[in-house]
Amino acid sequence: MNRFIYADNAATTAVSTRVLDKMLPVLRDEYGNPSSLYGLGGRAKMLLDNARKQTAAALHAQPEEIYFTSCGTESDNWAIRGACELMEQKGKRHIVSTAFEHHAVLHTLQALEKKGYEVTYLDVHSDGLVRVEELKAALREDTGLVTVMFANNEIGTIQPIAEIGKICREKGVLFHTDAVQAVGQIPVDVRVQNIDLLSLSGHKLHAPKGVGALYIRKGIPLPNLMTGGAQERGRRPGTENTASIVALGEAVAAACETMEERARRLSSLRDALIEGALKAIPHSRVNGHREKRLPGNVNMCFEGVEGEALLLMLDQAGICASSGSACTSGSLDPSHVLLAIGLPHEVAHGSLRLSFGTETSMEDIEYILEKLPPIIQRLRDMSPLWERIIKEEQ
Ligand SMILES: *Cc1c(COP(=O)(O)O)cnc(C)c1O
């Protein structure tokens, strides 16, 4: 019998019952504008303040350092474009980043390059990790910003954020991290890790889509991305999305309360799946470091297999997964992340990402391990590429 398994939590997550229970009454009853002076507005304002406290606590930041936005993408844009305006004032036009950032960062950097900024993209090596020495060597007199993601959304690798933060602070360079995949999954501490700017998003941690936050370290006069009203202490205009912000605060708090236990459970599920798949499927490999990765992230390549065909067959078996290549990105190029870690095009095309969450059980892993190997075999039986691989081997 078919099960239904949602194994694409890195793409988005279901809104949890705890979050929904907090959010629905706000949506229904607390429609006041937080800027209004009567009681109804004041109550909405208090809800925002509470969510700000919850979000700040999760990052070890202060509430005044949290600004709510419409999504992770907006937070990334604000941080990077704002930082560029700031460094411009000091005559600096050089940025250091990596080759495997999320498109919210990568495409923003590419737009800035067209405006005359210079970007050094650090190599992420075959293990999916940047090297701190290489980052150090890339810094110049005119470097004003380093932006390196906390954990990668495709291969789940966790970067040496504290070391990068330390170097940036010593050199007086602003440090932004896209922590959308990290917050609530692994420990984040903006003080200890010397982070100046940090992006997060609600829908990756069981809040709804369309809400995010940017942490701006106190004292950094980051220019606004948009012009408008005086919301968010004059820094992010637009009437606040009270219900979603309440949801974000609750989701962050919930994720942090259960983080340790969940990380332990998910990493053992992850490892069971990886071990099982490697054993059952020849010509398969794991992408990214085996330990320095998000607890719920599996990313593998199966030679001689097209990622899209694999996803369709998994879907028929009731399994929701993702592949970094072709259709998902609307182009025929394989994932820029897999190319960045040095995979050849034809191998990168056969990639599969499974990202587990709160709901994932050992039974789900067993079911996937039952379905996956015969699906791969069926696809390989139809593949001229696989025929070639087997011939070359003989
Ligand atoms: C999902 C994601 C984003 C974008 O967040 P949205 O809220 O969907 O705009 C940015 N960075 C990373 C690493 C992500 O996984």
The ligand as an SDF file (V2000), in Angstrom:
LIG
                    3D

 15 15  0  0  0  0  0  0  0  0999 V2000
   13.9550   29.2370    1.1530 C   0  0  0  0  0  0  0  0  0  0  0  0
   15.2350   29.9520    1.2390 C   0  0  0  0  0  0  0  0  0  0  0  0
   15.3240   31.3280    0.9860 C   0  0  0  0  0  0  0  0  0  0  0  0
   14.1380   32.1470    0.5320 C   0  0  0  0  0  0  0  0  0  0  0  0
   13.1940   32.3310    1.5390 O   0  0  0  0  0  0  0  0  0  0  0  0
   11.7080   32.7780    1.1030 P   0  0  0  0  0  0  0  0  0  0  0  0
   11.0230   33.0620    2.3840 O   0  0  0  0  0  0  0  0  0  0  0  0
   11.1210   31.6200    0.3670 O   0  0  0  0  0  0  0  0  0  0  0  0
   11.8730   33.9860    0.2390 O   0  0  0  0  0  0  0  0  0  0  0  0
   16.5460   31.9370    1.1000 C   0  0  0  0  0  0  0  0  0  0  0  0
   17.6360   31.2380    1.4640 N   0  0  0  0  0  0  0  0  0  0  0  0
   17.5840   29.9240    1.7170 C   0  0  0  0  0  0  0  0  0  0  0  0
   18.8170   29.2200    2.1390 C   0  0  0  0  0  0  0  0  0  0  0  0
   16.3980   29.2300    1.6070 C   0  0  0  0  0  0  0  0  0  0  0  0
   16.3580   27.9240    1.8490 O   0  0  0  0  0  0  0  0  0  0  0  0
  1  2  1  0
  2  3  1  0
  2 14  2  0
  3  4  1  0
  3 10  2  0
  4  5  1  0
  5  6  1  0
  6  7  2  0
  6  8  1  0
  6  9  1  0
 10 11  1  0
 11 12  2  0
 12 13  1  0
 12 14  1  0
 14 15  1  0
M  END
$$$$
